[in-house]
Amino acid sequence: MGSSNVTPNIDPNLSKRVVIVGFSFAGQQVIQNIAKLDKNKVCQFTVIDKSDHFEHMPNNFQSFTDPDVFLKQNTISFEKMAAGFSHMLDGRLEFKQARLTEVLHEENKIEVCHPDGEKTETVDYDVLCICTGASYVGAWRGDSDKCDTLQQRNDEFAQVRDAIAAAKSVLCIGAGDTGLETAGWLKEQYPDKGVGISMRGETILKGVKGAHKVAEKILRGMDIQIHYNEAYSAGTSVMYNKDNNEEYGYYLDCSGLKFKGPTEFFKNSLDFLDKKSNQILVDKKGRVTNVHPIATQGGNQTAVVLKNVFSCGDVCLTPANEVKSIVSMYQYLPAIAINMLNCACDQQPVAEIPSEFHLLQMIPIGTKNGLMIFNNMVGEDKKIWPQKCEIRDMQIGALNGEQKWLEKAQKNAETMPKIFGVASSGCCCCMPIHISKSRKATQELQKKQKEEFDNIYKN
């Protein structure tokens, strides 16, 4: 991937319109990767996003207690971001705030709705990449059904912040990384409040072998209540103090990703979406297709691949069904960029999404402890919090054009392939960080997921 035999031969006389929908992590990385390859400056970029700003989502839980962090540390306006990208691309990038309402793939157009909710516009493309991300319940991320502003999102966090401050106890629903980080943060900021975490099953961080015991130990050490097999839904209640028949005062949904947007903009082509999650189906080259990348499909459906429409990031379902994170995007977006540029140059895409991914997660539970997960290595790490904050500061600082953080981001981009290279090489094949050590667990999980998909698609 990224070698000279897959990099396209670029005609210097070409000029192609590349439309990117979504200007968050995935959209940014796609543009950056294409820019590295597009030496003859073939691509003219139009970037569309429903928001007027970028949010560093991994640190948004701080905004549930701190009134300043969202505006001052976690965000940057897309107008400012676009100016920086356009400068990097010698003026070849424009940004539009608008919401994607329909993909007219037979016409190589998309329809978008402007922030006023009334004006619509069609945008032509030679190559399209959909990076619209996911939605969350509550204040985690803006509603996919409308355009939003930085001030509206700040007000939304303020409402949740006030409700949490007024509550005697808070239950975080969901035992993934979002639930753990939020519960740990709230307990540390409000040590006298009752804080709990609930889940449907009996396993914290389900799917990460060895993480449950480590996380459980940290949570119990912080006096965070753990509610196993507690499937909360709206209108129900969970007891904080069963002896006094006292339920939680506030419920904060941390249960993860939702995908509402694709059902609207593919409303006339729902076969391109997964029946359960509504994620966009993509083949091993990142192109949108009606062929499920994992399930064995019944019936006599005609296979369709949209040759010049790609999707990446949270919103898509790939053949690997990888854990959705910045780290996983980093591992396969170079392949998507190569294929998009090949497509723009009227050549066949040849790079493929990896069949397996390195798992690298840093999960702070409060500011004094957390989990470091690297493939099959899981352990407590008391330095996770400052590292997570530095990553946020690097991301926002680099987007702001600050030299210190630009240099740090460049160094980080050079270091990551080396880390993954070591974790794939023979020199550490006996160590838990080696990708082979997590392969069995990954394959078992993928087998179970395939069975679940097959049950949905068998008819």
C-alpha positions as CSV (number, residue, x, y, z in Angstrom):
1,M,0.0,0.0,0.0
2,G,1.4,3.4,-1.0
3,S,4.2,1.8,-3.1
4,S,5.1,3.0,-6.5
5,N,3.3,0.2,-8.3
6,V,-0.1,1.5,-7.0
7,T,0.5,5.2,-7.2
8,P,-1.3,6.5,-10.3
9,N,0.4,8.0,-13.4
10,I,-0.9,11.5,-13.4
11,D,-1.6,13.5,-16.5
12,P,-0.6,17.1,-15.8
13,N,-3.4,18.4,-18.0
14,L,-6.2,16.8,-16.0
15,S,-8.4,18.8,-13.6
16,K,-10.9,16.8,-11.6
17,R,-13.5,17.8,-8.9
18,V,-13.1,15.7,-5.7
19,V,-16.0,16.2,-3.3
20,I,-15.5,15.3,0.3
21,V,-18.6,15.2,2.6
22,G,-17.4,15.4,6.2
23,F,-14.5,17.6,7.4
24,S,-13.7,15.7,10.6
25,F,-10.8,13.2,11.1
26,A,-11.6,11.0,8.0
27,G,-12.2,13.9,5.6
28,Q,-9.0,15.7,6.8
29,Q,-6.9,12.5,6.4
30,V,-8.2,11.8,2.9
31,I,-7.3,15.3,1.7
32,Q,-3.9,15.1,3.3
33,N,-3.1,11.7,1.8
34,I,-4.3,12.7,-1.7
35,A,-2.3,16.0,-1.5
36,K,0.9,13.9,-0.9
37,L,0.3,11.9,-4.0
38,D,-1.2,14.5,-6.4
39,K,2.1,16.0,-7.5
40,N,0.5,17.6,-10.6
41,K,-2.3,19.1,-8.7
42,V,-5.1,17.4,-10.6
43,C,-7.6,17.5,-7.8
44,Q,-9.8,20.5,-7.0
45,F,-11.5,19.9,-3.6
46,T,-14.9,20.8,-2.5
47,V,-15.5,20.0,1.2
48,I,-19.0,19.9,2.7
49,D,-20.0,19.6,6.3
50,K,-23.2,20.2,8.1
51,S,-21.4,22.0,11.0
52,D,-19.4,25.2,11.0
53,H,-16.7,23.8,13.2
54,F,-14.5,20.8,14.0
55,E,-14.8,19.1,17.4
56,H,-12.1,16.9,18.9
57,M,-14.7,14.2,19.9
58,P,-12.4,12.0,22.1
59,N,-12.2,14.8,24.7
60,N,-15.8,16.0,24.6
61,F,-16.6,14.4,27.9
62,Q,-14.6,17.2,29.7
63,S,-17.3,19.6,28.5
64,F,-19.9,17.9,30.9
65,T,-18.1,19.7,33.8
66,D,-15.9,22.4,32.4
67,P,-17.6,25.4,30.7
68,D,-14.5,26.6,28.9
69,V,-12.9,23.5,27.4
70,F,-15.3,23.1,24.4
71,L,-14.7,26.5,22.9
72,K,-11.2,27.1,24.0
73,Q,-9.5,23.7,23.6
74,N,-11.7,21.2,21.7
75,T,-12.9,23.1,18.6
76,I,-11.8,25.1,15.6
77,S,-13.9,26.8,13.0
78,F,-14.1,25.0,9.6
79,E,-13.6,28.4,7.9
80,K,-10.2,28.7,9.6
81,M,-9.4,25.1,8.9
82,A,-10.4,25.4,5.2
83,A,-8.1,28.4,4.8
84,G,-5.2,26.4,6.1
85,F,-5.9,23.5,3.8
86,S,-6.5,25.8,0.9
87,H,-3.1,27.4,1.5
88,M,-1.5,23.9,1.6
89,L,-3.2,23.1,-1.7
90,D,-2.4,26.4,-3.4
91,G,-6.0,27.5,-3.4
92,R,-7.5,24.3,-4.7
93,L,-10.0,23.8,-1.8
94,E,-13.4,25.4,-1.0
95,F,-15.6,24.7,2.0
96,K,-19.4,24.8,2.1
97,Q,-21.5,24.4,5.2
98,A,-24.4,22.3,4.1
99,R,-26.1,19.0,4.9
100,L,-26.0,16.1,2.4
101,T,-29.5,15.2,1.5
102,E,-29.2,12.9,-1.5
103,V,-26.5,11.1,-3.5
104,L,-27.5,11.2,-7.2
105,H,-24.8,8.7,-8.2
106,E,-26.1,8.0,-11.7
107,E,-25.7,11.8,-12.5
108,N,-22.4,12.3,-10.6
109,K,-24.1,14.8,-8.4
110,I,-25.1,15.3,-4.8
111,E,-27.9,17.4,-3.3
112,V,-27.2,19.5,-0.2
113,C,-29.3,21.7,2.0
114,H,-28.0,25.0,3.3
115,P,-28.1,26.0,7.0
116,D,-31.3,27.9,6.6
117,G,-33.1,24.6,6.0
118,E,-34.7,25.8,2.8
119,K,-32.1,26.5,0.1
120,T,-30.8,23.4,-1.7
121,E,-28.0,23.1,-4.2
122,T,-26.6,20.3,-6.5
123,V,-22.8,19.8,-6.5
124,D,-21.1,18.0,-9.4
125,Y,-18.3,15.6,-8.7
126,D,-15.8,13.4,-10.6
127,V,-14.9,11.5,-7.4
128,L,-17.0,11.5,-4.2
129,C,-16.0,10.4,-0.7
130,I,-18.6,10.2,2.1
131,C,-17.0,10.7,5.5
132,T,-20.1,11.9,7.4
133,G,-19.2,10.0,10.6
134,A,-21.8,9.0,13.2
135,S,-24.4,10.4,15.5
136,Y,-24.7,10.0,19.2
137,V,-27.5,10.3,21.6
138,G,-27.4,13.5,23.7
139,A,-24.7,16.2,23.5
140,W,-21.8,14.0,22.3
141,R,-22.1,15.1,18.7
142,G,-24.5,17.3,16.7
143,D,-27.7,15.9,15.3
144,S,-27.3,14.6,11.8
145,D,-30.7,16.0,10.7
146,K,-29.7,19.6,10.8
147,C,-26.8,22.0,10.3
148,D,-25.3,23.3,13.6
149,T,-23.1,26.1,14.8
150,L,-20.4,26.2,17.4
151,Q,-22.6,28.3,19.7
152,Q,-25.5,25.9,19.4
153,R,-23.3,23.0,20.4
154,N,-21.9,24.9,23.3
155,D,-25.4,25.7,24.5
156,E,-26.2,22.0,24.2
157,F,-23.3,21.1,26.4
158,A,-24.3,23.8,28.9
159,Q,-27.8,22.3,29.3
160,V,-26.3,18.8,30.0
161,R,-23.6,20.3,32.3
162,D,-26.3,22.1,34.4
163,A,-28.4,18.9,34.7
164,I,-25.4,16.8,35.8
165,A,-24.4,19.5,38.3
166,A,-27.9,19.5,39.8
167,A,-28.2,15.7,40.0
168,K,-27.3,13.7,43.1
169,S,-26.2,10.8,41.0
170,V,-25.4,10.1,37.4
171,L,-25.5,6.8,35.4
172,C,-23.3,6.4,32.3
173,I,-25.1,4.0,29.9
174,G,-22.6,1.9,28.0
175,A,-19.4,0.1,29.0
176,G,-17.2,1.0,26.0
177,D,-14.4,3.5,26.1
178,T,-16.8,6.5,26.0
179,G,-18.7,5.2,29.1
180,L,-15.5,4.5,31.0
181,E,-13.9,7.8,30.3
182,T,-17.0,9.8,31.1
183,A,-17.7,7.9,34.4
184,G,-14.1,8.3,35.5
185,W,-14.1,12.0,34.7
186,L,-17.4,12.7,36.4
187,K,-16.5,10.8,39.6
188,E,-13.2,12.7,39.8
189,Q,-14.8,16.1,39.2
190,Y,-17.8,15.3,41.5
191,P,-16.4,13.0,44.2
192,D,-19.5,13.3,46.4
193,K,-21.9,12.3,43.6
194,G,-23.0,8.8,43.0
195,V,-21.6,7.7,39.6
196,G,-22.4,4.4,37.9
197,I,-21.9,2.6,34.6
198,S,-24.4,0.1,33.1
199,M,-24.2,-2.4,30.3
200,R,-26.3,-5.1,28.6
201,G,-24.0,-8.0,29.3
202,E,-21.3,-8.9,31.8
203,T,-18.2,-7.6,30.0
204,I,-16.6,-4.2,30.1
205,L,-14.9,-3.3,26.9
206,K,-16.4,-6.3,25.2
207,G,-14.3,-7.5,22.3
208,V,-10.9,-6.5,23.9
209,K,-9.5,-9.6,25.5
210,G,-8.2,-9.0,29.0
211,A,-9.6,-5.5,29.4
212,H,-12.5,-6.3,31.6
213,K,-10.6,-7.2,34.7
214,V,-8.3,-4.2,34.5
215,A,-11.2,-1.8,33.9
216,E,-13.3,-3.3,36.6
217,K,-10.5,-2.9,39.1
218,I,-10.0,0.8,38.3
219,L,-13.8,1.5,38.4
220,R,-14.2,-0.2,41.8
221,G,-11.2,1.6,43.1
222,M,-12.8,4.9,42.3
223,D,-16.1,3.8,43.9
224,I,-18.0,3.8,40.6
225,Q,-20.9,1.4,40.7
226,I,-21.0,-1.2,38.0
227,H,-24.4,-2.5,36.8
228,Y,-24.1,-5.7,34.8
229,N,-26.9,-7.0,32.7
230,E,-28.8,-3.7,33.0
231,A,-30.3,-2.8,29.7
232,Y,-31.5,0.8,30.2
233,S,-34.0,2.3,27.9
234,A,-36.0,5.5,28.0
235,G,-38.8,5.4,30.6
236,T,-37.1,2.8,32.7
237,S,-35.0,3.4,35.8
238,V,-31.9,2.0,37.4
239,M,-31.5,2.0,41.2
240,Y,-28.5,3.8,42.6
241,N,-29.2,2.9,46.2
242,K,-31.5,-0.2,46.3
243,D,-31.7,-0.1,50.1
244,N,-33.4,3.3,50.0
245,N,-35.2,2.6,46.7
246,E,-33.3,5.5,45.1
247,E,-32.8,5.7,41.4
248,Y,-30.2,7.7,39.5
249,G,-30.9,11.3,39.1
250,Y,-29.5,11.7,35.6
251,Y,-28.9,9.3,32.8
252,L,-26.1,10.0,30.3
253,D,-26.2,7.8,27.2
254,C,-22.6,6.8,26.3
255,S,-23.7,3.8,24.2
256,G,-21.8,4.6,21.0
257,L,-22.3,5.2,17.3
258,K,-25.6,5.7,15.5
259,F,-26.0,6.1,11.7
260,K,-29.1,8.1,10.7
261,G,-27.7,10.2,7.9
262,P,-27.2,7.5,5.3
263,T,-30.9,6.5,5.4
264,E,-31.7,10.0,4.1
265,F,-29.0,10.6,1.5
266,F,-29.3,7.1,0.1
267,K,-33.1,7.0,0.6
268,N,-33.5,5.9,-3.0
269,S,-30.7,3.3,-2.8
270,L,-31.0,1.6,0.6
271,D,-29.3,-1.5,-0.8
272,F,-26.0,0.4,-0.3
273,L,-26.6,0.3,3.5
274,D,-26.3,-2.4,6.2
275,K,-29.7,-3.5,7.2
276,K,-28.9,-3.4,11.0
277,S,-26.6,-0.4,11.5
278,N,-27.4,1.7,8.3
279,Q,-23.7,2.0,7.7
280,I,-22.6,2.4,4.1
281,L,-21.3,-0.8,2.6
282,V,-17.9,-0.6,0.9
283,D,-15.7,-3.2,-0.9
284,K,-12.1,-3.9,-0.1
285,K,-11.1,-0.8,-2.2
286,G,-13.3,1.5,-0.3
287,R,-16.0,1.9,-3.0
288,V,-19.7,2.0,-2.2
289,T,-21.5,-1.2,-3.1
290,N,-24.7,-3.1,-2.6
291,V,-22.7,-6.3,-1.9
292,H,-22.4,-6.8,1.8
293,P,-18.6,-7.0,2.7
294,I,-19.2,-9.7,5.4
295,A,-22.6,-11.4,5.1
296,T,-23.4,-14.1,2.7
297,Q,-26.4,-12.7,0.9
298,G,-29.3,-14.7,-0.4
299,G,-31.4,-14.0,-3.4
300,N,-30.4,-13.0,-6.9
301,Q,-29.4,-9.4,-6.4
302,T,-27.3,-7.8,-9.1
303,A,-24.0,-6.6,-7.8
304,V,-23.4,-2.9,-8.1
305,V,-20.2,-1.0,-7.3
306,L,-20.1,2.7,-7.6
307,K,-16.8,3.2,-9.4
308,N,-16.2,6.8,-8.3
309,V,-18.0,6.9,-4.9
310,F,-16.0,6.1,-1.8
311,S,-16.7,6.1,1.9
312,C,-14.5,5.9,4.9
313,G,-14.4,6.5,8.6
314,D,-17.2,5.7,11.1
315,V,-20.0,5.8,8.5
316,C,-18.8,2.9,6.4
317,L,-18.8,-0.9,7.0
318,T,-15.6,-2.4,5.6
319,P,-14.7,-6.1,5.0
320,A,-12.6,-6.1,8.2
321,N,-15.3,-4.4,10.3
322,E,-12.5,-2.7,12.3
323,V,-12.9,-0.9,15.6
324,K,-13.8,2.7,14.6
325,S,-11.1,5.0,15.8
326,I,-8.6,7.6,14.6
327,V,-5.9,4.9,14.7
328,S,-7.9,2.5,12.4
329,M,-8.5,5.3,9.9
330,Y,-4.8,6.1,9.9
331,Q,-4.1,2.5,8.8
332,Y,-6.4,2.4,5.8
333,L,-7.0,5.9,4.5
334,P,-3.8,6.0,2.5
335,A,-5.3,3.1,0.4
336,I,-8.6,5.1,-0.1
337,A,-6.6,8.2,-1.1
338,I,-4.6,6.2,-3.7
339,N,-7.8,4.7,-5.1
340,M,-9.6,8.0,-5.3
341,L,-6.6,9.6,-7.1
342,N,-6.5,6.6,-9.5
343,C,-10.2,7.1,-10.2
344,A,-9.7,10.8,-10.8
345,C,-7.0,10.0,-13.3
346,D,-9.3,7.5,-15.1
347,Q,-7.3,4.5,-13.8
348,Q,-8.4,1.4,-11.9
349,P,-8.1,1.5,-8.1
350,V,-5.7,-1.2,-6.9
351,A,-4.9,-0.5,-3.2
352,E,-6.9,-2.5,-0.7
353,I,-8.1,-2.0,2.9
354,P,-6.1,-4.2,5.2
355,S,-7.6,-7.5,6.2
356,E,-6.5,-6.9,9.8
357,F,-5.8,-3.9,11.9
358,H,-3.6,-3.0,14.9
359,L,-5.7,-2.1,17.9
360,L,-4.3,0.8,19.8
361,Q,-6.4,2.5,22.4
362,M,-5.7,4.9,25.3
363,I,-8.6,5.1,27.7
364,P,-8.2,7.5,30.7
365,I,-10.5,6.8,33.6
366,G,-10.2,10.0,35.4
367,T,-6.9,11.9,35.3
368,K,-4.9,9.5,37.5
369,N,-5.4,6.1,35.8
370,G,-6.5,4.4,32.6
371,L,-6.0,1.6,30.2
372,M,-3.4,1.2,27.5
373,I,-4.4,-1.4,24.9
374,F,-2.0,-2.4,22.1
375,N,-3.1,-5.5,20.3
376,N,-3.0,-8.2,22.9
377,M,-1.3,-6.1,25.5
378,V,-3.7,-4.6,28.1
379,G,-2.6,-2.8,31.2
380,E,-3.1,0.0,33.7
381,D,-1.3,3.2,32.7
382,K,-1.3,6.3,35.0
383,K,0.1,8.6,32.2
384,I,-2.8,8.1,29.8
385,W,-4.6,11.4,30.6
386,P,-1.7,13.8,29.8
387,Q,-1.0,11.8,26.6
388,K,-4.7,12.1,25.5
389,C,-4.7,15.8,26.2
390,E,-1.4,16.3,24.2
391,I,-3.0,14.4,21.2
392,R,-5.9,16.8,21.3
393,D,-3.6,19.9,21.6
394,M,-1.5,18.6,18.7
395,Q,-4.6,18.1,16.5
396,I,-6.2,21.5,17.2
397,G,-2.8,23.3,17.3
398,A,-1.8,21.8,13.9
399,L,-5.1,22.8,12.4
400,N,-4.6,26.3,13.8
401,G,-1.2,26.4,11.9
402,E,0.9,26.6,15.1
403,Q,4.5,25.6,14.2
404,K,5.2,23.7,17.4
405,W,2.2,21.4,16.8
406,L,2.7,21.1,13.1
407,E,6.2,19.7,13.8
408,K,4.8,17.4,16.4
409,A,2.0,16.2,14.1
410,Q,4.6,15.5,11.3
411,K,6.8,13.6,13.7
412,N,3.8,11.6,14.9
413,A,2.8,10.8,11.3
414,E,6.3,9.4,10.7
415,T,6.4,7.4,13.9
416,M,3.1,5.6,13.6
417,P,4.1,3.4,10.7
418,K,7.3,2.4,12.5
419,I,5.4,1.4,15.6
420,F,3.0,-0.7,13.6
421,G,5.9,-2.1,11.5
422,V,7.6,-3.3,14.7
423,A,4.4,-4.8,15.9
424,S,4.1,-6.8,12.7
425,S,7.7,-7.9,12.4
426,G,9.4,-11.1,13.5
427,C,11.6,-9.3,16.1
428,C,8.7,-9.1,18.6
429,C,6.6,-12.0,17.5
430,C,6.6,-13.4,21.0
431,M,5.4,-10.2,22.6
432,P,1.8,-9.3,23.3
433,I,1.9,-6.2,21.2
434,H,2.5,-8.3,18.0
435,I,-0.5,-8.4,15.8
436,S,-0.5,-12.2,15.7
437,K,-1.2,-12.3,19.4
438,S,-4.6,-10.7,19.0
439,R,-5.4,-12.5,15.7
440,K,-7.2,-15.5,17.3
441,A,-9.5,-13.2,19.4
442,T,-10.1,-11.0,16.3
443,Q,-10.9,-14.0,14.1
444,E,-13.3,-15.4,16.8
445,L,-15.0,-12.0,17.0
446,Q,-15.2,-11.7,13.2
447,K,-16.7,-15.2,13.0
448,K,-19.4,-14.3,15.5
449,Q,-20.1,-11.0,13.6
450,K,-20.4,-12.9,10.3
451,E,-22.9,-15.3,11.9
452,E,-25.0,-12.3,13.1
453,F,-24.8,-10.7,9.7
454,D,-25.7,-14.0,7.9
455,N,-28.8,-14.3,10.1
456,I,-30.0,-10.9,9.0
457,Y,-29.2,-11.5,5.3
458,K,-30.1,-15.1,4.8
459,N,-33.4,-14.3,3.1
